[in-house]
Amino acid sequence: MKFSAVALLVFSSPSAWAAAPRAALEMTCEPGPGDDEASPRAFPEEVRTALDSIVRAELSQGPVAGLSVGVTRGAYRWVCAYGHRDVARRLPATPRTTYRMASVTKSFTAVAVLQLVEQGKLDLDANVTTLVPAYPGKQWPVTVRDLLGHLSGVPTYDGPAATRNLKAMNSAEAIAVFASKPLVFEPRTRYLYTTWGFNLLGGVVETASGQSYRDYVREHLFKPADMPFADLDILATRDEHHAKGYRVVGGKLKPSRLLDVTSRFAGGGTRATVGDMLGFGRAVLAHTLVSRETMGRMQTSMATTDGRLTDYGMGFATYPVRGHYVVAHAGGQPETSTMLMMLPAEDTVIALATNVEGEARRMRRLTNRLMEQLVDDALTRRDAYVSDPVDAVVNEGLNRVASYGLSYYQWATRGPGSLPEVADLPGAFASVSAMLSRKEIGRDTRVALERVRGGHEPRSGAAFIHVGAHMARTLEKLHGAERLSAYSAEGPLAFFADYLAACGAEKVPSAECFGEPLRGDVLRLSTVWRRAQVASLDRVRLDEEKSPESHWAALRKSVAASPGFHPDYSDELLRIADGFAWRKQQVLRRRWLERAVELQPRGLDARWALSEALLTANPEDAVLPHLREAVTTPQGALALAPRNFLKRLANVESAAVAAGLLRAGVLLHPDAPELWDALARREKSLGRKAAATTAQREAERARKAPKPAVVPVAPVSDTPGGGAVPDDHGVVPAGK
């Protein structure tokens, strides 16, 4: 296979290259289309330029080794690789470079299982112990279906030793690692993301097919999906094209620690190119590996017995992102971070792989930006900053109704999905109106937000899906498919405003309309939102600009005109600050963090990031007011509840900064023993024995204190369903 290459800059040493402020990376792309009419077509030059610009902007912030990017939409395809597959030897990454797939492997395994189900060789509701005799019976029966959706109760890695395998294993040995462990809960009562559970599915594939897992997926998945370089990640499959792995330590690249992934063969043990990932994605969308009906079931989120959706189907994470139905999987382990995103309704696949571990956030940001370019008319979509607590809940409800409605409707009409049955549509409209009632929200904004965040789930009658999908169907009939597709970019207020206009024109039955005050809220917020827009930023992200300072005056002026409701620029401003942080320019970092707080004074992310920066300089007294301000919104109160506070700390690299945040956290939540316990451990690790003893004493006091009745707090998770995973991982639902 031939590749075109544009060599832009090669640095003289890995350390200098890793620290470059604006890395001008080597790029190698697939050749243009040939004469064969069946070959993929090249995107127009302006689209390719825009895609390249997005990738380079992302890679300009923070150290990077190699990154391969592939996108397809319909017949169009673009695959390019950036940087180096081997930094020390200055070997470039190319479209032929293979990366560890990590947990993207789970999607391969799930398709293999469903192929065998279609062939009549396997029953989804069969007890796994009858299919994998080496796995003994547990407290409750575990079915194949349970395993596919991470609802089985099979444990995940239970300690550092479980994630650091150094020796090659066959499938029986990999299953033996956890075979004696009991289930951690009754199947289907909870969601727990588990690679061990997918290793069991690998054993199921072997029993049902009579082939080894490797032989089966090579013959029945990789070959028909046009994945010529995909294979298990074993010594025999590594060649001169494999990517050498790295991790970031102190802002510089270091070689990854050794990990033999045969211990997670069906849950995270394959390697492939980005082109292979696109081949799999195209096969999924074309239903060439399993039937359309089967793929529709695989892409449907499962639910727990108490009616909570998990955002995970059978081997795929499934969730809406701003009106698009996303089918995806991410992966992360030593040597790699990967992301595969498919948009069935838009016939689009995005695939990313890098040889730097721990890059889940970067993969997520980049896929969302590429998605904006490909399917949202290149418009930069921003969430809203809302200072009023009641407006904040109303706005989140509008967002969720629009996003779930648009995504599910288009997935059902243009993809393989199906809408949940609705027995009482007027009742669903009444339920949504009640959830978004200002009077009810005002009683307790935190409780109201919890209710809104569950409005799409079976336990709430899937009201948001029913209502939003009906609105989408009505608007498509009135205004056509092109207008319907525009709402994903324009946002929920445009979606609601058009539907309310149809109600006002009596084109919709009154029982399927919204009354006051929701109608008034939509019209009021729509007016303010239009006034707050900065036209010059419609297709621009501040963190991708070479000179973001040039936009600051206009940005500040627009926010001053509507300070309580305007586009949220936190993410972009924090990314600018991050760029200065890794280049050790702390004064500029602090300036942009303070600007983020100035524009979004109640913004959780802005306040948290500034608190981290303040703790780096060690003025701990200044931190608590920022966190107190952040919890004045219902979103902040939930996100900084004790359990979620600890989840945020997992992303704080400095032990001293984490300890400072915990000292503020126990003042926010003095009766939370989990925070005091965490603080005790941090203080001990820093050699502060007296402080650790005091924190442990406070933890014991908090455990004995009477507990007030509280509303359960929804987890803010790094994986679908809330499971904290130290290694391989799924996809974070974002932007619902």
N, C-alpha and C positions, 0 to 999 in steps of 0.2 A: 504494500500500500504506500502511495506517495503522499507527502505532505508539503505544503508551502510553509515557509518560516520567515518571520520578520524578527531579526535580532536587533533589539533596541539598546540594551545595555547589559554588560556582564561585569559584575563587581569583582575586585581582585581577591576578596576573601569572604567567607561566609559571615563573619561577624560584622564586617562593614556593610555587606548587603542587607543583613537583617535589621540594621539600624538606619537605613536610608530613609529620609523624611518623606519623599514621594517616589516610591520604587517604580522605575520604568522597567518593567519586566519583559523578558523574552516571551514571545507568543508564537505558538505553532498551531495552525488550523488545518482542518480537513480540506482537501481540494474542492474546487467548485464542481458543480454537476457535470456529468458527461453527456454523451449523445443519447444514452438509453433513456427513453421516456419514462420508464419506471423508476429511475433514480430520483432521490430527493432533490427538490429545487432550492436554490440559494435565496435567502431573504433579500429584499431590496437593500442596496448599499446603505441607505440612511438608517435602516433597522439594525444592520450589522454594526454600524458605527455606534449607535446608541447602546446596544448590548455590550460592546467592548468598553465603552465609557463607564457603564455601570459597574462592570467587573473591576476595572482599574481603580475607580474611586474607592471601592470596598477594600482592595488590596493595598491601597496607599496608607492605610491605617493599621499599624501593628505589624510585627514580623510575619513573613509568609515564606513558605518553601515552594511547593507546587500546588496548582489548582487547575483542574479540568472542568470545563463547563459545556453542557450540551442542552440545546433546546430544539423542540420541533413543534410546529403548529400546522396541522393539515399536512400538505406535501412539502412544507418548508423545513429546512434543517440547518443548524449552525452548531459546530463543535470546535472549540479552541482550548488550548492548554497554555497556562502561564507559569513562569518561574521554572523551578528545577525539581526533577524527581530525585536527584542526589545533589545536595548543596555542596558538599566538600569536593566532589569531582566535577561540579558545574555541568552536570548532565541535564539537559532541558526536559521538562515535562512535555509530552506530546499527546495527541489523541490516542496513541497506541499504549500509553502508560497505564499499567494496571494498579489498582488500589484495593486495599481491603474493603469489602462491602460492609463489614460489621452487621448491624441489625437489619439492613436492607435484605439480608439473607432470609429473614423471617417471611417476607413477602414471597420469595421463591418457594420456600417450604410450604406455605399455605396453598399456593396454586397447585403444587404437586399433590397435596392431600385432596384438594377438591377435584382434581383430575381422576384420582382413584375412586372418589365417591361417584362421579359421573359414570365410571366404568363398572359400577356395581361391585367393586372389590372392597368397599369400605363403607361403614355406616357412621354418620356424624355423631350419632348418639350412643355409639359403642363404648363400653368401659375400656379405658386404655390398658388396664391390666390384662385383658384378654388378648390384646394385640402386642404388648411388650411384656412378655413373661418375666423379664428381669426387673420389672417395676412392680413391687408387691402391693397388695390391696392396702388402702388407707382407711381413715375414719369414715370417709364418705366416698362413694363412687365418683370417678373423674371421667368425663367423656371427651371425645375428640373435639367436639364443638366448644366445650369449656376451655380447652387448651388453646384453640385458635383465637379466642377472644381475651386471653389473660384473665379468665374468670375461674380458673381451676383450683386456686389455693395452693398450687405447687409453689414452693418458696423461690425467691430470687437469691442472688449471691448473699451469703450471710456473714461475710467477713472478708478482710483483705486477702487471705489465703485462697479464697474461692475464686478470686479474679486474676490470680498471678500464676497460671499454669505455665510450666516451662518444658514439659515433655509431650511428645506426640501421643495421642490416644486414638483408639478406634471407637466406633459408636457405642459399643457395649461398655467400654471403660468410661466414656463420657457420661453415660446414664448412671453408672454405678456411683459416681461422685455424690449424687443427691438421692439415690433410690431409697435409702433408709430414712430419709427425713420425713416427718409428718407434714400433712397439709397445714397451712397457717390459718385457714378459715374454711367454712363450708362453701363448696363451689356455688358460684353465681350470686353470693351475698356481697362480694366485694370485687374490686379490680386490683390486680397486682401484676405489673409488668415483669415477666420472667423469661429469661433465656433458657433456663433449665426446662421449662414447659415446652419450648419449641424443640429442644433436643429430644424430648419424648416423641414429638411429632415426626422427627427424623426416623426414630425407631418404628413408628407406625408406617411410614412410607416403605421402609425396608421389608416389614412383614407383609404388607398388602401387595407389594409389587414383586417380591422375590428377588429384588436387585439391591445392591448397595445404594446408599443415599447418593453418593457421587455419580454412579452409573445412571441412576434414574434421572437426576436433574440434568445431566449432560445430554441425555438422549431425548427426554420429553419436555424440557424447558429451554435449555440454552440453544439447542439446535433449531427447533421451530421458531424461536423468538429472535433468531439472527443475532446471537451473542457469541461470536467465534472465540473470544478470548476469556470467557467466563469459566471458572473452575473452582474447586476447593483450594483454599490457601494452604498448600502443603509444600514442602521443600522442592518436590519434583515439578511444581507448576511455576516456580519463581525463575524468571529469566532476566535478560538485560533490560527489559522494559518495566520491571516492577519498581514501585516508588519506595524509596527509603524513608522511614518514618521519623517524625520529630515531635517534640513538645516544647512549649514556651516556658522558660524559667527566667525570671528577672528581666523580661523583655527581650530575651535572646533565644534562638533555637538551640535545642540540645537533642541528641539522638534519643529516640523512644526506648523505653525499657523493653526487654525481650518478653514476648507473650506468644505461646503456641496456641493458635485458635482452633485446633482440632478438638479441644475440650468443649467447644460450643458449635459443633459442626453444622447443625441445622438451624441454630439460632443466631449465628454470627461468624461462620467459618468460610465464606467464599471470597474471591477476589475477581475483579473485572475492570473493564475500561468504562469511561462515561458513555461511549458509543454503545457498549453492551447494555448499560442501564437504559438508554433510550430505546434500544431494541425491545427490552422487556416492557417498558412503558407503552410503546406502540402496540405490542401484542395484547396487553391488558385492555387498551382502549378499543382494539379491533376484535376482541373476544376470540382470538385464534388459539388460546391455550385452554380455555374453558368456555362454556356457552354464555350467552348474554345473560340469561336468567341466573346462572350460577354466579357470574361476576357481580350482578346486582346485589345478590345476597351477601357476597364477600365485602361489598362496599357499604353495607348498612351497619350503622353503629349498633353494637350490642348494648344490653341494659342489665343492671342488677335486678335482683328479685324485688327490691323496693322501688323500682321504676326510675333509676338514675342512668342516663346514657353515659357510656364510657369513652365516647369519641374514638372507638376502635372497633372495626368489624372483624373479619376473618383474615388476619395477616396484614391488614392495612389500617393506618390511622385515617379516620374519616370525619371531617368537620367543615363548617363553612368559614370562609375568609372573605368578608366584605361582599357577600352575595355570590361567591363562587364556591361550588362544592368541590372540596379538595380530597383527593385520595393520595396518601403519601406514606413514606417511611423514612426515618433518619437512622443513622448509625454512628456509633462512636466507640473506639477502643484504641489501645496503643497503636500508633502509626497512622491513624486515619480519622477523618470525619466525613460523612456522606449524607446526601439528601436526594431523594427521588420524590418528585411531586407530579401528580397527574390531575388534569382538569377534564373530566369526561365530557362535560357539556360544551367545552371550548376546543376539544380535540387537541390538547396541548400537553406536552411533557417537558419538565425541567429536571435536569440531572446535574449534580455537583459532587465532586470528590476532591479531597485534599489530603496530602500526606502529613498534615499537622493535626494532632489530636486535640480534643477539647474545644473544637471550633463550632459547636452546635449553634450558638447565637449568630455567628457570621453566616453559616449556611442558611439559617432561617431568614436573616435580613436580605441576603442576596436573592433567594428564591422569591421573596415578596416583591423586591424591586424588579426582577426579571418578569414576574407576572404582571406588574403594572405596565411595563413596556409592551408586553405581548397582547394582553387582553383588555386593558383598561385605557386604550388610546394614549398611552404614555403619560396620562395625568397622574400627578403625585397626590395620592389620597392620604389625608391626615385625619386622625380622630379629633374629637372636640375637647377642648378644655372647658370645664363647667365649674364655676365657683359655688353656685347655689346648690345645696345638698338635694333639694327636691328636684330641681331641673336636672341634676346629674343622674338621678334614677330614671326620670322620664326619658332623658336622652339615651341612656343605655337600653331601655326597653324598646324605643324606636329603632335603635341600631339592630337589636336582636331579632325583632319581628321582620325587619327588612332583609337582614342577611340570611336568616334561616328560611324565610319565605322564598326569596329569589333563588337561593342555592338549591333548595330541595325541589322547587318547581322546575328549574332548568335541568337538574340532574334526572328528574323523572320524565321530562319531555324530550330531552336531547341526549340523555345518557341511559344507562341500564337500570336506573333506580325506580322506585315506586314510592308514592306518597302514603303516609299512614292513613288508614280509613278514618273518616270523620262522621260521627253519628249526629252531631248537633252543631252545625256551623254557627247559627245565631248565638248559641251558648258559648262557643269559643270566642266570638267577638265580645260578648259580655264579660267573659273572664279576662280578656286582654284589657278592656276598658277599666275593669276593677283594679287590675294590677298597676295600671298607669294613672290611677286617680290621684290627683294632688292631695286630696284630703286624707286618703289612706296612707300615702307615702309619708306625709307629714307627721303621722303618729309615731313612726320609728323608721328613719331612712335606712338604717342597716338591715332591719328585718325586711323592709320592702325590696332592697337590693337583692337579698338572698332569694326572695320570691321571684323577682324578675330573672335572675340567673338560672332558675329552674323552669322557666316558662315554656321551654321547648321540650321538656322531658315527659315521658309517659306518666310520671306521678302527677303532673299538672295537666294531663290530658293532651299534651303536645299542642297546646293552644297557639303558641307563637308560630309553629310550622303550619298548622291549619289556616290561620288567619293570613299569615304572610304569603303562603302559596296561593290562596284565593285572591288576594290583592294582585299578585303577579299575573295570574290567569286573566283577571278582569282588565288590567292595564294592557296586556298584550292584545286582547281583543279590541280594545279601544284605540290603541296607538301603534300597534305593530311590534314585531320582534326586535327591530333595530332600537326602538325607544326603550324597550324592556332591558336590553343589554347595557344601555347607557347608565342605568341606575347604580350599577356596581361602582362606577367611577364617580358619579355625582353625589352619591351618598343617600342615607335614609330619609333626610328631610325632603328631597326632591321626590322620592318614591311616595311618601305619605302625602305630600302636597298635591300631587297629581291624582291620587286616589280620593282625597277629600274633595277635590274639584269635581270628580265624577259623581260623588255622593251629592254635592250641591246642585249638580245638573240633573239629579234624579235618574241617573243611569245605573244606579245600584240600589237594591232594596234597602229600606231603612234599617232592617235588622242586621244588615251587613255593613253598617256605617258606624262611625264613632261620633259621640256627642261631645258637648262641652264638659269639662274644660280642655279635653285633649285636643280638640280642633283648634282652640285658641292657642294652646301651647305650641302646636306645630307651626301655625302661621307666625307667631311671635318669634320663635327660634329661627325659622326660615329667613325672616327679614334681617335679624341680627347677623346670622351666618353669612348672608350675601354681603352685608356691609363690612364684615371682617376679613374678606378675602383680599389677598395681595396678588394682583394679576400676573406680576412678573415671576411669581413662584408657582404658577399652575403646573409647570412641567420641570420644576427645579427642586432639588433637595439641597438645603444649605450645606450639609456636610459633604456634598459632592462638588461644591463650588471651590475654585482655587482661591477666591477672595470673598468669603462669606461676610466679611466686615462691610462690604459695599451694600449689602441688603439690610444692615441693622437699622438704619434710620427709618426706612419704610416699614419694616416689621414692627418696630416700637410704636410708630404712629398708628398703624392699623389696630394693634392690640389696645392702645389707649382709647380708641373710638368704641370698642366693645370689650371692656376688660373682663367681664364675667362669662362670656361665651364667644370663643374664637378657635381657630385651628390650634391644635396642640403641637408646638414646635420642640417639645422636650427631647424627643429622641434625636432629632437632628443636632440640637445644641449640645447634648451630652456626647454625641459622637465627635463633634468638633473638639470638645474638651478632652475626650479620650485620646484624640490624635496628639494633642499637646502633652498629655500625661506620659505617653510612651516615649515621647521625644525629650522628656525631662524638662519641659517648659512649664513649670508649675504656676507661674504668675498668670500666663495666658490661660492655662487650664482653669484656674480659679475665676478669672474674668468671665469665661463663657458659662461656667456653672452658676455664677451669680446672675448672669443674664437669663438663664433658664428659669431660675427662681423668680426673677423680676417679672417675666412674662406669664409664668404659671405659679403664682404664689402658694397655691394649695396643691400643687402637683407632687405626688408621692415620689416619682422617680427623680425629679429634680432635687427635692429636699434630701432624699437618701444619698444621691451622688455628692451633693455639697457636704453632707455630713461626713462621708468617707474622706473627702479632700481635707476637711478641717481636722479630722483625726490624724491624718498623715502629718500635719503640722503640729498636732497634739494640743489644740485648745478644746478640751473635752466639754467645758462649760457651755460652749456655743452650739453643741449638737442637739441637746434635748429640745430646745424651742423649735428646731426644724422638724423633728419627728412629731412633736405635739401639733404643729400646724398641719402636717400631712394627714393625721388621723381625724381632722375635722370634717373630711368628706366621707361618705359611706364606703366608697371604694378604698380609701386609705385605711379606714378602720378595719375592714376585712383583711386587706393585704398586710397590715402590720399586727394582726392578731398573733398571739404567741407562736402557734404552730407555723404560720406563714412567715413570721419574723425570722425564725430559724432557717427556713428554706432560703430566704434572701441571703443570709449569712454564708451559705454554701458557696456563693460566688465572690466572696471577699477574700482576696489572696493574703493580705497581711494579717497575721495573728493579733498584732497590737491594735489594728483598726477594728477587727472583729470584736475584740474585748471591749473597746470603747463603745461600739454600737450596743453591745450587750449590757453595758453599764447604764446606757440610756434606756434600753429595752426593759430592764427590771424596774425602772422608775415609772415607765408607762404602764407596766403590768406587774405591780408588786406582789400579786398573789398567784403568779404563774410559776410553778415549781420547775417546769422544763427550761425556762429561761435562766433561773438561778442555777440549775444543774449545769447548763451549758457555760455560764459565766464561771462557775467553780472550776470546770475543766480548763477553760481558757486561762484563768489566773494561775492555775497550777503549772500549765505549760510555759507560762512566762516567768516562772520562778517566784510568784507572789503568793507565798504560802499562807500568810495571814489573811489576805483578801480571799483566797480560795476557801479557807475554813469558814470565814464569815458568810460567803455565798452559799456554801453547803448547809450552814445552819439556817439560812433564810429559806432554802429549798425545803428543808424539813418542816419549818413553820408553815410554809405555803401549802404543803401537802396535808397538814392537819387542820388548816383553816376551813370553815364551812364554805361550800361553793354555792354562789348564787345561780339561779336558773339562767341559762344563756341559750341563744340560738346557735345551732351548729354552724361552724364557719366553713365555707367552701374552700378547699385547698387551692393555693396558687402553686401550680405544679411545674416541674421540669419534664414531665412525661404525661401522656394521656392518662386520665383517671387518677392522677395524684400520686403514683408510685415513684419514690425516689430511687433512682437507679445509678449505681456508681460507675457503670461501664457502658455496655450496649444500651441503647435507648430508643424510644419511639419519637414521635413528632409532637411538638408543643402546639396545641390549638391556640391560634393567635388571631386577633382581629375579628372575632365573631360579630 
